[in-house]
Amino acid sequence: LFRVLSRKYLKSKGEPIPAITGAQPTSPTTPTSPTTPTELADTETLQEILLMLLEIINSSLTYTLHVNPHFVYSLLYQREIFTPYHGRPGFIDLVNNIEMVITFFANNVERDGTPPFSAQFVTDIIKKYSKTWPRSRLR
């Protein structure tokens, strides 16, 4: 859901849409800002929904990371979808928390194995290291 709404949001702002694992990124559309009140309201609504989804993702990682290895795997696989939100006000803390978790597990996968990594291997690493992940690191 986040990926779909993110694509729509970025497209409405005329920004490039990042590639997801192997696909080519799209180039920016004609750089137009929302001009009509309806377009502006739609963009603002999409932004609010994306923020809510990031809050849900962040909350899931904070409280249920150890029982959601497939969720973490999915975030690892699609980590590029968060890239456009790194410097945006309102998104920064949430995206940084998510990136912190993704980086922690990506580093452990890299350290414990050699490419190519199977889905089962990555899931096992996530299960192993989710027990040692300090929840207090998230803001």
HUGI-V138396 format. One record per pair of residues at least 4 apart in sequence whose C-alpha atoms are under 8 Angstrom apart, sorted by sequence separation. I is the first residue (numbers start at 1). J is the second residue. D is the distance in whole Angstrom. If there is no record, write none. Layout:
I,J,D + I,J,D
This chain:
1,5,6 + 2,6,6 + 3,7,6 + 4,8,6 + 5,9,6 + 6,10,6 + 7,11,6 + 8,12,6 + 9,13,6 + 10,14,6 + 11,15,6 + 19,23,5 + 20,24,8 + 35,39,6 + 36,40,6 + 37,41,6 + 38,42,6 + 39,43,6 + 40,44,6 + 41,45,6 + 42,46,6 + 43,47,6 + 44,48,6 + 45,49,6 + 46,50,6 + 47,51,6 + 48,52,6 + 49,53,6 + 50,54,6 + 51,55,6 + 52,56,6 + 53,57,6 + 54,58,6 + 55,59,6 + 56,60,6 + 57,61,6 + 58,62,6 + 59,63,6 + 60,64,5 + 61,65,5 + 64,68,6 + 65,69,7 + 68,72,7 + 69,73,6 + 70,74,6 + 71,75,6 + 72,76,6 + 73,77,6 + 74,78,6 + 75,79,5 + 79,83,8 + 82,86,7 + 87,91,8 + 88,92,6 + 91,95,6 + 92,96,6 + 93,97,6 + 94,98,6 + 95,99,6 + 96,100,6 + 97,101,6 + 98,102,6 + 99,103,6 + 100,104,6 + 101,105,6 + 102,106,6 + 103,107,6 + 104,108,6 + 105,109,6 + 106,110,6 + 107,111,6 + 108,112,6 + 109,113,6 + 110,114,7 + 113,117,7 + 117,121,6 + 118,122,6 + 119,123,6 + 120,124,6 + 121,125,6 + 122,126,6 + 123,127,6 + 124,128,6 + 125,129,6 + 126,130,6 + 127,131,7 + 128,132,8 + 129,133,6 + 10,15,5 + 11,16,7 + 19,24,5 + 20,25,8 + 34,39,5 + 35,40,6 + 59,64,8 + 60,65,6 + 86,91,7 + 87,92,6 + 110,115,8 + 117,122,7 + 10,16,7 + 11,17,7 + 18,24,8 + 19,25,4 + 34,40,5 + 85,91,6 + 86,92,6 + 10,17,6 + 18,25,5 + 19,26,7 + 65,72,7 + 85,92,7 + 17,25,6 + 18,26,7 + 16,25,7 + 17,26,5 + 34,43,7 + 86,95,6 + 7,17,6 + 16,26,6 + 17,27,7 + 85,95,7 + 86,96,7 + 16,27,5 + 17,28,7 + 15,27,8 + 16,28,4 + 15,28,5 + 16,29,7 + 82,95,7 + 109,122,6 + 112,125,8 + 14,28,6 + 15,29,7 + 14,29,5 + 14,30,6 + 15,31,7 + 109,125,6 + 11,28,8 + 14,31,5 + 108,125,7 + 109,126,8 + 11,29,7 + 13,31,7 + 14,32,6 + 13,32,7 + 14,33,7 + 12,32,8 + 13,33,6 + 79,99,8 + 105,125,8 + 12,33,7 + 13,34,7 + 105,126,6 + 108,129,8 + 12,34,7 + 79,102,7 + 105,129,7 + 76,102,6 + 75,102,7 + 76,105,8 + 13,43,8 + 72,102,7 + 76,106,7 + 12,43,7 + 9,43,6 + 58,94,6 + 9,46,6 + 61,98,8 + 9,47,7 + 51,90,8 + 55,94,7 + 58,97,7 + 6,46,8 + 51,91,7 + 54,94,6 + 58,98,6 + 61,101,8 + 5,46,7 + 54,95,7 + 57,98,8 + 97,138,6 + 97,139,7 + 6,50,7 + 5,50,7 + 93,139,7 + 2,50,7 + 73,122,7 + 73,123,6 + 2,53,7 + 70,123,7 + 73,126,7 + 69,123,6 + 72,126,7 + 21,77,7 + 21,78,7 + 69,126,6 + 20,78,6 + 69,127,6 + 20,79,8 + 21,80,8 + 20,80,6 + 19,80,7 + 20,81,7 + 66,127,7 + 69,130,8 + 18,80,6 + 19,81,8 + 18,81,6 + 66,130,5 + 18,83,8 + 65,130,7 + 66,131,6 + 18,84,8 + 63,135,8 + 62,135,6 + 6,81,8 + 62,138,7 + 3,81,6
